[in-house]
């Protein structure tokens, strides 16, 4: 869940990048920042620490990102440091991606499958999900043998569970309720 403050910064960044015509460059920058922060629990703790002075945080972020991100993104980092809001940086990256996807009518869908999908199954599932959502689908599929068979689809906060494991659990609940 992205905070309101982080969403406002993300919205401002998106709007400005659209105005400047460099939205794809900013998206790449955001991906770099997000992966850097995600891959480093130490950096996340450092940015959230109230003990570390903002000048030290700014210096560290300069060292990490200067010359690696565009001017607009670099200016955002500087603004956050100036206002002692650098702890929002990770949430802003996630908020930006959400807003970018909304702007481009993209939905990210995660699928867990009990078996490997071949190319035809993957393509068919992708097409059906695009048809059902009316959006461009970014599909990520992972295997989960615990499902026994079938698959689960995660679209935002919605889960469609068509797994054999889920069906067996439903039957177990019915039988248990019937016995009691």
ABEGO torsion letter per residue (X at the ends): XBBAAAAAAAAAAAAAAAAAGAAAAAAAAAAAAAAAAAABAAAAAAAABAABBAAAAAAAAAAAABGABBAAAAAAAAAAAAAGAAAAAAAAAAAAAAAAAAAAGBBBBBBBBABBBBAAAAAAAAAAAAAAAGBBBBBBBBBBAAAGBEBBBBBEABBBBABAAAAAAAAAAAAAAAAX
